[in-house]
Amino acid sequence: MQKINIIGAGLAGCELALQLADFGYDIDLYEMRPDVSTPAHKTNLFAELVCSNSLKSNLISTSSGLLKAEMDLLNCKLLQIAKECSVPAGNALAVDRDNFSAQVTHKIKNHSKIRVINQEFYNFTDDLTVLATGPLSSDRLIDSLSKVIGDEYLYFFDAIAPVVSKDSINLDIAFSKTRYDKGEADYINCPFNKDEYYRFVEALLEGEKYQAKEFENDYFQNVEFKYYENCMPIEELARRGRDTLRYGVMRPVGLENPNTGQKPYAVIQLRIENSNKTAYNLVGCQTMLKQLSQKQAFRLIPGLKNAEFVRYGSIHRNTYLNSPRICNRNLSLTNKPNIILSGQLSGVEGYTESIFSGLLTALIIHHKLKYNKDLNLLPETTVCGQLWRHLITDNSDNKKPFIPMNANFGLLPDVYQEKKNKKEKKELLASRAINDLKNYLLSNNLS
Ligand SMILES: Cc1cc2nc3c(=O)[nH]c(=O)nc-3n(C[C@H](O)[C@H](O)[C@H](O)COP(=O)(O)OP(=O)(O)OC[C@H]3O[C@@H](n4cnc5c(N)ncnc54)[C@H](O)[C@@H]3O)c2cc1C
Protein backbone atom coordinates (compact mmCIF):
# COMPACT_ATOMS: atom_id res chain seq x y z
CA MET A 1 0.00 0.00 0.00
CA GLN A 2 1.13 3.53 -0.78
CA LYS A 3 2.67 5.64 1.98
CA ILE A 4 1.03 9.00 2.64
CA ASN A 5 2.45 11.92 4.64
CA ILE A 6 -0.01 13.88 6.71
CA ILE A 7 1.25 17.11 8.19
CA GLY A 8 -0.46 18.30 11.38
CA ALA A 9 -2.15 16.13 14.01
CA GLY A 10 -5.02 18.56 14.47
CA LEU A 11 -8.70 17.93 13.87
CA ALA A 12 -8.45 17.43 10.11
CA GLY A 13 -5.11 15.59 10.21
CA CYS A 14 -6.27 13.07 12.84
CA GLU A 15 -9.54 12.28 11.05
CA LEU A 16 -7.62 11.89 7.82
CA ALA A 17 -4.96 9.65 9.39
CA LEU A 18 -7.50 7.34 11.05
CA GLN A 19 -9.60 7.05 7.89
CA LEU A 20 -6.68 6.36 5.56
CA ALA A 21 -5.00 3.99 8.02
CA ASP A 22 -8.25 1.99 8.29
CA PHE A 23 -8.39 1.85 4.49
CA GLY A 24 -4.96 0.18 4.78
CA TYR A 25 -2.51 2.94 3.79
CA ASP A 26 0.76 3.49 5.65
CA ILE A 27 0.70 6.90 7.24
CA ASP A 28 3.55 9.13 8.40
CA LEU A 29 1.87 11.74 10.59
CA TYR A 30 4.06 14.80 11.33
CA GLU A 31 3.29 16.95 14.35
CA MET A 32 5.59 19.76 15.49
CA ARG A 33 4.25 20.19 19.03
CA PRO A 34 5.57 20.26 21.69
CA ASP A 35 9.01 21.22 20.25
CA VAL A 36 7.48 23.99 18.18
CA SER A 37 4.14 25.22 19.43
CA THR A 38 1.46 27.58 18.17
CA PRO A 39 0.17 30.66 20.03
CA ALA A 40 -3.11 28.90 20.83
CA HIS A 41 -2.34 25.24 21.57
CA LYS A 42 -1.67 24.45 25.22
CA THR A 43 -1.04 20.68 25.33
CA ASN A 44 1.00 17.99 23.59
CA LEU A 45 -2.16 16.14 22.66
CA PHE A 46 -3.48 15.63 19.15
CA ALA A 47 -6.81 17.08 17.97
CA GLU A 48 -6.68 19.80 20.59
CA LEU A 49 -9.72 22.09 20.77
CA VAL A 50 -8.00 25.43 21.16
CA CYS A 51 -10.92 27.46 22.45
CA SER A 52 -14.51 26.39 23.11
CA ASN A 53 -15.26 22.74 23.87
CA SER A 54 -18.42 22.70 21.75
CA LEU A 55 -19.00 21.11 18.38
CA LYS A 56 -22.27 23.04 18.33
CA SER A 57 -25.87 21.89 18.03
CA ASN A 58 -26.99 18.33 17.49
CA LEU A 59 -30.39 19.38 16.21
CA ILE A 60 -30.86 18.38 12.61
CA SER A 61 -32.81 21.58 12.04
CA THR A 62 -29.56 23.53 12.55
CA SER A 63 -26.80 23.67 9.96
CA SER A 64 -24.18 22.26 12.34
CA GLY A 65 -26.57 19.48 13.43
CA LEU A 66 -27.18 18.61 9.80
CA LEU A 67 -23.46 18.64 9.03
CA LYS A 68 -22.85 16.18 11.88
CA ALA A 69 -25.71 13.92 10.72
CA GLU A 70 -24.14 13.86 7.26
CA MET A 71 -20.71 13.13 8.74
CA ASP A 72 -22.20 10.22 10.68
CA LEU A 73 -23.45 8.75 7.42
CA LEU A 74 -19.93 9.12 6.02
CA ASN A 75 -18.58 7.20 9.04
CA CYS A 76 -16.64 10.02 10.68
CA LYS A 77 -14.18 8.73 13.29
CA LEU A 78 -13.61 11.84 15.40
CA LEU A 79 -17.31 12.54 15.69
CA GLN A 80 -17.76 9.07 17.16
CA ILE A 81 -14.98 9.76 19.69
CA ALA A 82 -16.53 13.16 20.49
CA LYS A 83 -19.84 11.48 21.31
CA GLU A 84 -18.06 9.04 23.62
CA CYS A 85 -16.44 12.01 25.43
CA SER A 86 -19.49 14.26 25.49
CA VAL A 87 -20.55 16.28 28.51
CA PRO A 88 -24.11 17.55 29.13
CA ALA A 89 -24.76 20.68 27.06
CA GLY A 90 -28.46 20.74 26.19
CA ASN A 91 -28.88 20.19 22.47
CA ALA A 92 -25.21 20.76 21.71
CA LEU A 93 -22.36 18.28 21.38
CA ALA A 94 -19.82 19.51 23.92
CA VAL A 95 -16.89 17.34 24.94
CA ASP A 96 -14.51 16.93 27.82
CA ARG A 97 -11.67 18.44 25.80
CA ASP A 98 -8.79 16.61 27.55
CA ASN A 99 -10.54 13.28 27.33
CA PHE A 100 -11.41 13.85 23.67
CA SER A 101 -7.84 14.74 22.69
CA ALA A 102 -6.42 11.93 24.83
CA GLN A 103 -8.72 9.38 23.15
CA VAL A 104 -7.79 10.58 19.68
CA THR A 105 -4.08 10.59 20.56
CA HIS A 106 -4.32 7.06 21.97
CA LYS A 107 -6.09 5.74 18.85
CA ILE A 108 -3.53 7.33 16.55
CA LYS A 109 -0.47 6.25 18.53
CA ASN A 110 -1.73 2.67 18.78
CA HIS A 111 -2.72 2.27 15.15
CA SER A 112 -0.41 -0.22 13.44
CA LYS A 113 -0.53 1.70 10.13
CA ILE A 114 0.33 5.12 11.58
CA ARG A 115 3.85 6.27 12.38
CA VAL A 116 3.99 9.53 14.34
CA ILE A 117 6.95 11.77 13.51
CA ASN A 118 7.45 14.50 16.06
CA GLN A 119 8.91 17.14 13.79
CA GLU A 120 8.08 20.45 12.14
CA PHE A 121 7.63 19.80 8.43
CA TYR A 122 8.64 22.43 5.89
CA ASN A 123 10.62 20.79 3.08
CA PHE A 124 8.48 19.46 0.32
CA THR A 125 9.41 16.22 -1.42
CA ASP A 126 7.72 14.24 -4.20
CA ASP A 127 5.85 12.04 -1.68
CA LEU A 128 2.07 12.24 -1.53
CA THR A 129 1.65 14.82 1.23
CA VAL A 130 -1.46 16.30 2.81
CA LEU A 131 -1.10 19.66 4.54
CA ALA A 132 -3.49 19.89 7.48
CA THR A 133 -1.52 22.43 9.48
CA GLY A 134 -4.46 24.65 10.35
CA PRO A 135 -4.98 28.36 10.90
CA LEU A 136 -1.74 28.65 12.88
CA SER A 137 0.52 26.79 10.44
CA SER A 138 4.19 27.27 11.23
CA ASP A 139 5.97 30.21 9.62
CA ARG A 140 8.62 28.02 8.01
CA LEU A 141 6.02 25.86 6.34
CA ILE A 142 4.16 28.93 5.06
CA ASP A 143 7.44 30.35 3.70
CA SER A 144 8.07 27.13 1.77
CA LEU A 145 4.50 26.99 0.57
CA SER A 146 4.54 30.57 -0.67
CA LYS A 147 7.49 29.62 -2.88
CA VAL A 148 5.37 26.89 -4.45
CA ILE A 149 2.08 28.78 -4.88
CA GLY A 150 3.01 32.47 -4.68
CA ASP A 151 2.20 35.01 -1.97
CA GLU A 152 -0.99 36.26 -3.58
CA TYR A 153 -2.89 33.08 -2.75
CA LEU A 154 -2.03 33.13 0.94
CA TYR A 155 -4.17 34.94 3.52
CA PHE A 156 -3.36 35.68 7.12
CA PHE A 157 -6.67 37.04 8.36
CA ASP A 158 -10.30 36.29 8.24
CA ALA A 159 -12.09 39.54 7.66
CA ILE A 160 -15.63 38.37 7.48
CA ALA A 161 -18.63 40.59 6.91
CA PRO A 162 -22.00 39.44 8.24
CA VAL A 163 -24.24 37.44 5.94
CA VAL A 164 -28.04 37.65 6.08
CA SER A 165 -30.72 35.46 4.53
CA LYS A 166 -32.41 36.93 1.48
CA ASP A 167 -35.91 36.30 2.74
CA SER A 168 -35.22 38.48 5.78
CA ILE A 169 -34.40 41.56 3.63
CA ASN A 170 -37.26 44.04 3.16
CA LEU A 171 -37.29 44.59 -0.59
CA ASP A 172 -39.89 47.33 -0.32
CA ILE A 173 -37.08 49.45 1.15
CA ALA A 174 -33.90 47.93 -0.34
CA PHE A 175 -33.52 47.88 -4.12
CA SER A 176 -31.53 45.97 -6.76
CA LYS A 177 -29.02 48.02 -8.75
CA THR A 178 -25.34 48.15 -9.66
CA ARG A 179 -23.42 51.36 -9.36
CA TYR A 180 -24.12 53.55 -12.44
CA ASP A 181 -26.23 50.63 -13.72
CA LYS A 182 -23.09 48.93 -15.00
CA GLY A 183 -23.62 45.19 -15.46
CA GLU A 184 -26.31 42.99 -13.97
CA ALA A 185 -28.23 44.39 -10.99
CA ASP A 186 -26.73 41.76 -8.73
CA TYR A 187 -26.45 43.96 -5.64
CA ILE A 188 -29.19 44.78 -3.19
CA ASN A 189 -28.81 48.34 -1.87
CA CYS A 190 -29.99 49.58 1.49
CA PRO A 191 -30.52 53.37 1.27
CA PHE A 192 -29.95 55.61 4.32
CA ASN A 193 -31.29 59.08 4.95
CA LYS A 194 -29.18 61.45 7.02
CA ASP A 195 -30.67 60.57 10.41
CA GLU A 196 -30.52 56.84 9.73
CA TYR A 197 -26.88 57.10 8.68
CA TYR A 198 -25.70 58.91 11.84
CA ARG A 199 -27.75 56.61 14.07
CA PHE A 200 -26.01 53.66 12.42
CA VAL A 201 -22.56 55.26 12.90
CA GLU A 202 -23.37 55.84 16.59
CA ALA A 203 -24.40 52.20 17.03
CA LEU A 204 -21.11 51.05 15.48
CA LEU A 205 -19.14 53.32 17.81
CA GLU A 206 -21.08 52.28 20.90
CA GLY A 207 -21.04 48.54 20.12
CA GLU A 208 -19.09 46.19 22.35
CA LYS A 209 -15.99 44.74 20.70
CA TYR A 210 -14.17 41.43 21.00
CA GLN A 211 -10.62 42.08 22.18
CA ALA A 212 -7.91 40.77 19.86
CA LYS A 213 -5.89 38.03 21.55
CA GLU A 214 -2.38 39.02 22.51
CA PHE A 215 -0.80 37.01 19.73
CA GLU A 216 -3.18 38.52 17.22
CA ASN A 217 -2.25 42.03 18.33
CA ASP A 218 1.45 41.22 17.81
CA TYR A 219 0.63 39.76 14.46
CA PHE A 220 -1.51 42.69 13.33
CA GLN A 221 1.36 45.01 14.15
CA ASN A 222 4.10 42.98 12.45
CA VAL A 223 2.40 41.73 9.35
CA GLU A 224 2.66 43.77 6.19
CA PHE A 225 -0.04 46.41 6.38
CA LYS A 226 -1.53 45.54 2.99
CA TYR A 227 -3.26 42.58 4.57
CA TYR A 228 -4.81 44.56 7.34
CA GLU A 229 -5.82 47.73 5.52
CA ASN A 230 -8.07 45.69 3.26
CA CYS A 231 -9.97 44.27 6.16
CA MET A 232 -10.32 47.26 8.47
CA PRO A 233 -13.31 46.75 10.77
CA ILE A 234 -16.24 48.99 9.88
CA GLU A 235 -16.38 50.36 13.45
CA GLU A 236 -12.73 51.45 13.14
CA LEU A 237 -13.48 53.28 9.91
CA ALA A 238 -16.42 54.95 11.66
CA ARG A 239 -14.04 56.01 14.44
CA ARG A 240 -11.87 57.88 11.91
CA GLY A 241 -14.70 60.35 11.39
CA ARG A 242 -18.49 60.45 11.29
CA ASP A 243 -18.46 60.86 7.51
CA THR A 244 -15.68 58.44 6.64
CA LEU A 245 -18.08 55.63 5.77
CA ARG A 246 -20.30 57.66 3.48
CA TYR A 247 -17.26 58.76 1.48
CA GLY A 248 -15.91 55.21 1.47
CA VAL A 249 -17.62 51.88 1.54
CA MET A 250 -21.09 53.46 2.00
CA ARG A 251 -20.76 56.05 -0.77
CA PRO A 252 -24.07 56.48 -2.60
CA VAL A 253 -22.77 57.71 -5.98
CA GLY A 254 -24.38 56.01 -8.96
CA LEU A 255 -26.95 54.41 -6.69
CA GLU A 256 -30.02 56.60 -7.06
CA ASN A 257 -33.03 54.92 -5.50
CA PRO A 258 -35.34 53.81 -8.37
CA ASN A 259 -38.34 54.04 -6.01
CA THR A 260 -37.77 57.73 -5.24
CA GLY A 261 -35.43 58.88 -8.01
CA GLN A 262 -33.20 60.41 -5.32
CA LYS A 263 -29.63 59.81 -4.26
CA PRO A 264 -29.53 58.32 -0.75
CA TYR A 265 -27.32 59.93 1.92
CA ALA A 266 -25.38 56.67 2.17
CA VAL A 267 -25.80 53.08 1.02
CA ILE A 268 -24.83 49.64 2.25
CA GLN A 269 -24.58 47.19 -0.61
CA LEU A 270 -25.43 43.53 -0.19
CA ARG A 271 -23.66 41.06 -2.46
CA ILE A 272 -24.85 37.57 -3.36
CA GLU A 273 -23.12 35.09 -1.09
CA ASN A 274 -24.08 31.74 -2.62
CA SER A 275 -24.97 30.39 -6.03
CA ASN A 276 -28.56 29.81 -4.91
CA LYS A 277 -28.89 33.52 -4.04
CA THR A 278 -30.46 32.72 -0.68
CA ALA A 279 -27.88 34.66 1.34
CA TYR A 280 -26.32 38.13 1.00
CA ASN A 281 -23.10 39.58 2.34
CA LEU A 282 -22.98 43.10 3.82
CA VAL A 283 -20.17 44.55 1.72
CA GLY A 284 -17.44 46.26 3.76
CA CYS A 285 -19.05 45.42 7.11
CA GLN A 286 -16.29 43.17 8.50
CA THR A 287 -16.28 43.78 12.19
CA MET A 288 -14.92 42.92 15.59
CA LEU A 289 -18.18 43.79 17.34
CA LYS A 290 -19.74 41.18 19.58
CA GLN A 291 -22.70 39.35 18.07
CA LEU A 292 -25.33 41.19 20.11
CA SER A 293 -23.86 44.55 19.08
CA GLN A 294 -23.76 43.41 15.46
CA LYS A 295 -27.43 42.53 15.64
CA GLN A 296 -28.26 45.90 17.16
CA ALA A 297 -26.19 47.93 14.69
CA PHE A 298 -26.85 46.08 11.45
CA ARG A 299 -30.61 45.84 12.06
CA LEU A 300 -30.61 49.66 11.95
CA ILE A 301 -29.75 49.42 8.26
CA PRO A 302 -32.87 50.37 6.28
CA GLY A 303 -34.36 47.14 4.92
CA LEU A 304 -32.60 44.95 7.48
CA LYS A 305 -34.81 45.58 10.51
CA ASN A 306 -35.68 41.86 10.64
CA ALA A 307 -32.39 40.57 9.28
CA GLU A 308 -31.66 36.95 10.04
CA PHE A 309 -27.91 36.44 10.37
CA VAL A 310 -26.65 33.40 8.51
CA ARG A 311 -23.23 34.21 9.93
CA TYR A 312 -21.82 37.05 11.96
CA GLY A 313 -18.82 39.13 10.99
CA SER A 314 -15.38 38.60 12.49
CA ILE A 315 -11.70 39.41 12.12
CA HIS A 316 -8.97 37.22 13.50
CA ARG A 317 -5.70 35.64 12.57
CA ASN A 318 -6.25 32.71 10.28
CA THR A 319 -3.78 31.43 7.75
CA TYR A 320 -5.56 29.95 4.77
CA LEU A 321 -5.13 29.55 1.05
CA ASN A 322 -7.21 30.59 -1.92
CA SER A 323 -7.95 26.96 -2.73
CA PRO A 324 -10.23 27.56 -5.73
CA ARG A 325 -7.37 29.39 -7.49
CA ILE A 326 -4.62 26.89 -6.77
CA CYS A 327 -6.30 23.48 -6.41
CA ASN A 328 -8.18 21.08 -8.60
CA ARG A 329 -11.44 19.41 -7.50
CA ASN A 330 -9.43 16.83 -5.55
CA LEU A 331 -7.87 19.62 -3.48
CA SER A 332 -4.38 18.92 -4.76
CA LEU A 333 -2.23 21.83 -5.96
CA THR A 334 -2.51 22.24 -9.72
CA ASN A 335 1.20 22.99 -10.04
CA LYS A 336 2.34 20.31 -7.54
CA PRO A 337 -0.34 17.60 -7.50
CA ASN A 338 1.39 15.47 -4.86
CA ILE A 339 0.50 18.19 -2.30
CA ILE A 340 -3.08 18.13 -1.08
CA LEU A 341 -4.81 20.63 1.23
CA SER A 342 -7.07 19.79 4.13
CA GLY A 343 -8.66 21.40 7.19
CA GLN A 344 -8.91 25.06 7.92
CA LEU A 345 -5.83 25.85 5.81
CA SER A 346 -7.89 24.88 2.75
CA GLY A 347 -10.69 27.35 3.53
CA VAL A 348 -13.23 25.76 5.85
CA GLU A 349 -13.83 27.23 9.27
CA GLY A 350 -14.77 25.65 12.57
CA TYR A 351 -14.00 22.49 14.51
CA THR A 352 -16.70 20.33 12.91
CA GLU A 353 -15.99 21.68 9.43
CA SER A 354 -12.27 20.94 9.87
CA ILE A 355 -13.01 17.36 10.93
CA PHE A 356 -15.31 17.03 7.93
CA SER A 357 -12.58 18.36 5.68
CA GLY A 358 -10.18 15.64 6.91
CA LEU A 359 -12.86 13.04 6.23
CA LEU A 360 -13.50 14.41 2.75
CA THR A 361 -9.80 14.46 1.88
CA ALA A 362 -9.50 10.82 2.98
CA LEU A 363 -12.42 9.76 0.78
CA ILE A 364 -11.03 11.69 -2.19
CA ILE A 365 -7.53 10.18 -1.83
CA HIS A 366 -8.79 6.64 -1.27
CA HIS A 367 -11.10 6.80 -4.29
CA LYS A 368 -8.34 8.10 -6.51
CA LEU A 369 -5.76 5.55 -5.39
CA LYS A 370 -8.11 2.57 -5.33
CA TYR A 371 -10.21 3.16 -8.48
CA ASN A 372 -7.98 5.66 -10.32
CA LYS A 373 -11.07 7.86 -10.57
CA ASP A 374 -12.22 11.15 -9.07
CA LEU A 375 -14.79 10.82 -6.31
CA ASN A 376 -18.13 12.19 -7.55
CA LEU A 377 -19.00 15.49 -5.89
CA LEU A 378 -21.19 14.99 -2.82
CA PRO A 379 -24.81 16.09 -3.46
CA GLU A 380 -25.28 19.83 -3.81
CA THR A 381 -28.23 19.64 -1.42
CA THR A 382 -25.95 18.62 1.47
CA VAL A 383 -23.85 20.87 3.69
CA CYS A 384 -20.90 18.53 3.02
CA GLY A 385 -21.38 18.88 -0.72
CA GLN A 386 -21.56 22.66 -0.50
CA LEU A 387 -18.47 22.96 1.71
CA TRP A 388 -16.54 20.93 -0.87
CA ARG A 389 -17.89 23.12 -3.70
CA HIS A 390 -16.87 26.21 -1.75
CA LEU A 391 -13.24 25.04 -1.79
CA ILE A 392 -13.16 24.48 -5.54
CA THR A 393 -15.41 27.20 -6.97
CA ASP A 394 -13.49 30.21 -8.21
CA ASN A 395 -15.60 33.36 -7.88
CA SER A 396 -12.78 35.80 -8.49
CA ASP A 397 -14.40 36.93 -11.77
CA ASN A 398 -17.27 38.29 -9.67
CA LYS A 399 -14.72 40.15 -7.51
CA LYS A 400 -15.88 38.01 -4.61
CA PRO A 401 -13.07 37.43 -2.15
CA PHE A 402 -12.48 33.84 -1.08
CA ILE A 403 -13.22 33.56 2.63
CA PRO A 404 -13.32 30.52 4.92
CA MET A 405 -16.74 28.93 5.22
CA ASN A 406 -18.65 27.29 8.01
CA ALA A 407 -21.81 25.22 7.82
CA ASN A 408 -24.92 27.29 7.18
CA PHE A 409 -28.29 26.75 5.56
CA GLY A 410 -27.65 29.64 3.20
CA LEU A 411 -25.32 27.32 1.29
CA LEU A 412 -28.15 25.00 0.29
CA PRO A 413 -30.45 25.35 -2.70
CA ASP A 414 -33.88 26.53 -1.58
CA VAL A 415 -36.81 24.15 -1.14
CA TYR A 416 -39.72 25.37 -3.18
CA GLN A 417 -42.70 24.46 -1.06
CA GLU A 418 -45.92 26.14 -0.09
CA LYS A 419 -45.29 28.82 2.50
CA LYS A 420 -43.57 27.19 5.46
CA ASN A 421 -42.22 28.76 8.59
CA LYS A 422 -38.44 28.91 9.02
CA LYS A 423 -38.24 25.86 11.25
CA GLU A 424 -40.32 23.74 8.88
CA LYS A 425 -38.22 24.91 5.96
CA LYS A 426 -35.00 23.92 7.72
CA GLU A 427 -36.44 20.51 8.54
CA LEU A 428 -37.29 20.04 4.87
CA LEU A 429 -33.78 21.08 3.84
CA ALA A 430 -32.33 18.63 6.35
CA SER A 431 -34.44 15.63 5.33
CA ARG A 432 -33.73 16.31 1.67
CA ALA A 433 -29.99 16.42 2.43
CA ILE A 434 -30.02 13.16 4.36
CA ASN A 435 -32.06 11.37 1.66
CA ASP A 436 -29.82 12.62 -1.11
CA LEU A 437 -26.68 11.63 0.77
CA LYS A 438 -28.02 8.12 1.42
CA ASN A 439 -28.81 7.74 -2.30
CA TYR A 440 -25.38 9.07 -3.20
CA LEU A 441 -23.69 6.54 -0.93
CA LEU A 442 -25.70 3.68 -2.45
CA SER A 443 -25.09 4.70 -6.04
CA ASN A 444 -21.38 5.26 -5.44
CA ASN A 445 -20.87 1.97 -3.56
CA LEU A 446 -19.85 3.83 -0.41
CA SER A 447 -22.46 2.59 2.03
C1 LIG B 1 -7.45 30.95 18.46
C2 LIG B 1 -8.46 30.13 17.74
C3 LIG B 1 -9.65 29.80 18.37
C4 LIG B 1 -10.61 29.03 17.69
N1 LIG B 1 -11.78 28.72 18.34
C5 LIG B 1 -12.71 27.97 17.71
C6 LIG B 1 -13.91 27.60 18.40
O1 LIG B 1 -14.11 27.94 19.54
N2 LIG B 1 -14.82 26.86 17.72
C7 LIG B 1 -14.62 26.44 16.44
O2 LIG B 1 -15.48 25.74 15.89
N3 LIG B 1 -13.48 26.77 15.77
C8 LIG B 1 -12.52 27.52 16.37
N4 LIG B 1 -11.37 27.87 15.72
C9 LIG B 1 -11.23 27.52 14.31
C10 LIG B 1 -10.80 26.09 13.88
O3 LIG B 1 -11.91 25.32 13.75
C11 LIG B 1 -9.78 25.38 14.69
O4 LIG B 1 -8.62 26.13 14.64
C12 LIG B 1 -9.51 23.92 14.18
O5 LIG B 1 -8.70 23.32 15.14
C13 LIG B 1 -8.84 23.82 12.82
O6 LIG B 1 -8.57 22.48 12.52
P1 LIG B 1 -7.30 22.05 11.66
O7 LIG B 1 -7.20 20.57 11.72
O8 LIG B 1 -7.38 22.67 10.31
O9 LIG B 1 -6.05 22.72 12.39
P2 LIG B 1 -5.51 22.44 13.88
O10 LIG B 1 -6.51 21.73 14.69
O11 LIG B 1 -4.98 23.74 14.37
O12 LIG B 1 -4.29 21.44 13.63
C14 LIG B 1 -3.14 21.82 12.95
C15 LIG B 1 -1.99 21.03 13.56
O13 LIG B 1 -0.84 21.21 12.72
C16 LIG B 1 0.32 21.40 13.54
N5 LIG B 1 1.30 22.09 12.70
C17 LIG B 1 1.27 23.37 12.22
N6 LIG B 1 2.33 23.60 11.42
C18 LIG B 1 3.04 22.44 11.37
C19 LIG B 1 4.24 22.04 10.69
N7 LIG B 1 4.91 22.88 9.88
N8 LIG B 1 4.70 20.77 10.86
C20 LIG B 1 4.03 19.89 11.69
N9 LIG B 1 2.89 20.22 12.37
C21 LIG B 1 2.40 21.49 12.18
C22 LIG B 1 -0.22 22.20 14.72
O14 LIG B 1 0.63 22.06 15.84
C23 LIG B 1 -1.58 21.54 14.95
O15 LIG B 1 -1.51 20.45 15.82
C24 LIG B 1 -10.38 28.61 16.37
C25 LIG B 1 -9.18 28.95 15.74
C26 LIG B 1 -8.23 29.70 16.42
C27 LIG B 1 -6.93 30.04 15.71
The ligand as a MOL file (V3000), in Angstrom:
LIG
                    3D

  0  0  0     0  0            999 V3000
M  V30 BEGIN CTAB
M  V30 COUNTS 53 58 0 0 0
M  V30 BEGIN ATOM
M  V30 1 C -7.4500 30.9490 18.4620 0
M  V30 2 C -8.4580 30.1310 17.7410 0
M  V30 3 C -9.6520 29.8010 18.3660 0
M  V30 4 C -10.6090 29.0310 17.6930 0
M  V30 5 N -11.7770 28.7250 18.3360 0
M  V30 6 C -12.7060 27.9700 17.7130 0
M  V30 7 C -13.9060 27.5970 18.3960 0
M  V30 8 O -14.1100 27.9420 19.5400 0
M  V30 9 N -14.8210 26.8570 17.7190 0
M  V30 10 C -14.6190 26.4350 16.4400 0
M  V30 11 O -15.4800 25.7400 15.8870 0
M  V30 12 N -13.4790 26.7660 15.7700 0
M  V30 13 C -12.5210 27.5160 16.3730 0
M  V30 14 N -11.3720 27.8670 15.7180 0
M  V30 15 C -11.2260 27.5240 14.3060 0
M  V30 16 C -10.8000 26.0930 13.8760 0
M  V30 17 O -11.9060 25.3230 13.7470 0
M  V30 18 C -9.7790 25.3780 14.6850 0
M  V30 19 O -8.6240 26.1260 14.6400 0
M  V30 20 C -9.5090 23.9240 14.1790 0
M  V30 21 O -8.7030 23.3240 15.1390 0
M  V30 22 C -8.8450 23.8200 12.8200 0
M  V30 23 O -8.5690 22.4800 12.5210 0
M  V30 24 P -7.3030 22.0530 11.6570 0
M  V30 25 O -7.1960 20.5710 11.7230 0
M  V30 26 O -7.3760 22.6690 10.3130 0
M  V30 27 O -6.0490 22.7170 12.3930 0
M  V30 28 P -5.5130 22.4370 13.8760 0
M  V30 29 O -6.5090 21.7260 14.6880 0
M  V30 30 O -4.9790 23.7400 14.3670 0
M  V30 31 O -4.2880 21.4420 13.6350 0
M  V30 32 C -3.1420 21.8170 12.9520 0
M  V30 33 C -1.9860 21.0340 13.5650 0
M  V30 34 O -0.8420 21.2110 12.7210 0
M  V30 35 C 0.3220 21.3990 13.5390 0
M  V30 36 N 1.3010 22.0850 12.6950 0
M  V30 37 C 1.2670 23.3680 12.2240 0
M  V30 38 N 2.3310 23.5980 11.4180 0
M  V30 39 C 3.0370 22.4430 11.3710 0
M  V30 40 C 4.2350 22.0440 10.6890 0
M  V30 41 N 4.9070 22.8750 9.8750 0
M  V30 42 N 4.6970 20.7710 10.8620 0
M  V30 43 C 4.0290 19.8920 11.6890 0
M  V30 44 N 2.8950 20.2230 12.3660 0
M  V30 45 C 2.4050 21.4880 12.1840 0
M  V30 46 C -0.2170 22.1980 14.7200 0
M  V30 47 O 0.6280 22.0630 15.8440 0
M  V30 48 C -1.5760 21.5350 14.9460 0
M  V30 49 O -1.5080 20.4460 15.8240 0
M  V30 50 C -10.3790 28.6130 16.3660 0
M  V30 51 C -9.1760 28.9540 15.7420 0
M  V30 52 C -8.2280 29.7000 16.4200 0
M  V30 53 C -6.9340 30.0400 15.7140 0
M  V30 END ATOM
M  V30 BEGIN BOND
M  V30 1 1 1 2
M  V30 2 1 2 3
M  V30 3 2 2 52
M  V30 4 2 3 4
M  V30 5 1 4 5
M  V30 6 1 4 50
M  V30 7 2 5 6
M  V30 8 1 6 7
M  V30 9 1 6 13
M  V30 10 2 7 8
M  V30 11 1 7 9
M  V30 12 1 9 10
M  V30 13 2 10 11
M  V30 14 1 10 12
M  V30 15 2 12 13
M  V30 16 1 13 14
M  V30 17 1 14 15
M  V30 18 1 14 50
M  V30 19 1 15 16
M  V30 20 1 16 17
M  V30 21 1 16 18
M  V30 22 1 18 19
M  V30 23 1 18 20
M  V30 24 1 20 21
M  V30 25 1 20 22
M  V30 26 1 22 23
M  V30 27 1 23 24
M  V30 28 2 24 25
M  V30 29 1 24 26
M  V30 30 1 24 27
M  V30 31 1 27 28
M  V30 32 2 28 29
M  V30 33 1 28 30
M  V30 34 1 28 31
M  V30 35 1 31 32
M  V30 36 1 32 33
M  V30 37 1 33 34
M  V30 38 1 33 48
M  V30 39 1 34 35
M  V30 40 1 35 36
M  V30 41 1 35 46
M  V30 42 1 36 37
M  V30 43 1 36 45
M  V30 44 2 37 38
M  V30 45 1 38 39
M  V30 46 1 39 40
M  V30 47 2 39 45
M  V30 48 1 40 41
M  V30 49 2 40 42
M  V30 50 1 42 43
M  V30 51 2 43 44
M  V30 52 1 44 45
M  V30 53 1 46 47
M  V30 54 1 46 48
M  V30 55 1 48 49
M  V30 56 2 50 51
M  V30 57 1 51 52
M  V30 58 1 52 53
M  V30 END BOND
M  V30 END CTAB
M  END
